Amino acid sequence: MSGLTDWLSLRDGSTPGAALEIAMNRVCAVTLDQRATRPTVTAHAVELLPEGALVPSLTQPNIRDRAVLGATVRRVLEGVGKPRRIALILPDAVAKVSIIKFEKPPQRSDDLAQLVRWQMRKAAPFPIEEAQVSFVPGARVADGHEFIVSIAREATIQEYESLCQEAGAHAGLVDIATFNVVNSVLGAGVREGVDWLLVNVAADSSSIAILRGAELLFFRSRGADAEGTLADLVHQTAMYYQDRLQGAGFGRVLLCGAAAAHARQVTDVDQIRRGLEQRLRSPVETVDVRAAVTLTDRIMASQGLLDALAPVVGVLLRGREVAA
């Protein structure tokens, strides 16, 4: 990709005023505008997808029913005013995210990019020549500098971008869902130096991120068909945090997506939250975008809608001042 596309970046770069998420089970779009002192969601549209129309994958074609997906994307974008330039949010499963460390990273950007690609060559599940490799600075550590690196198949990203192009919209920024749930939390403000954990549940996967303030320390994503429960995965992550990251404890634990991920069935979000609380021995709160943005009066904010809005609102909050 070229031009204005900014792939996989935490709170960096120019951001459009509209965002579209294409997930396994839904398509969601929002527009955001600055009103008075707070960003405001001025329009939103959500439409469910039939099972099997989209199967997110790192290595295989994702789109299974192009006609259905294309028509859905067009209707959802029409529902928010047919924006010409958008931020595009994709499922976590389309990218492999790694945190790598260099003791003395090269000063020249071209040299650093070549070093990152060389480092990721062995980790890529496809030829690196077919990959789009992106990276942003991570945490500074005592023995070097970390970078958050993502790789995805160029052909996979083009699958999604072409849907937008056919609907008359240019994806000026492309990112994955969990990174922008993170951005929705950052948009409401976090305490510097305080560790917090995010669990983001999607129809096809679950992802966990650990941050210290606004710095990403850990990221892991797994498919919905993986062995073990979500609570087991979170518990394993918490043990890694204590043993390998010398974590002193989470100031906050947040859950997102549990209601929106299973929109066709009754999902007991409270039961999921209680299971996580028992494993972590800490209160678990759900992500609520209303801490960072205002919703117009006509928007009825069910938990499922709040979950669906989190990634698309998060990407539009990038680079804005923290909400008051």
Buried (B, 14 or more C-beta within 10 A) or exposed (E): BEEEBBBBBBBEBEBBBBBBBBBBBBBBBBBBBEEEEEBBBBBBBBBBBEEEBBBBBBEEEBBEBBEBBBEBBBBBBEBBBEBEBBBBBBBBBBBBBBBBBBEEBEEEEEEBBEBBBEBBBEEBEBEBEBBBBBBBEBBEEEEEBBBBBBBBBEEBBEBBBBBBEEBEBBBBBBBBBBBBBBBBBBBBEBEEEBBBBBBBBBBBBBBBBBBBBBBBBBBBBBEBEEEEEBBEBBBBBBEBBEEEEEBEEBBBBBBBBBBBBBBEEEBEBEEBBEBBBEBBEBEBEBBBBBEBBBBEEEBEEEBBBBBBBBBBBBBBBBEBEEBE
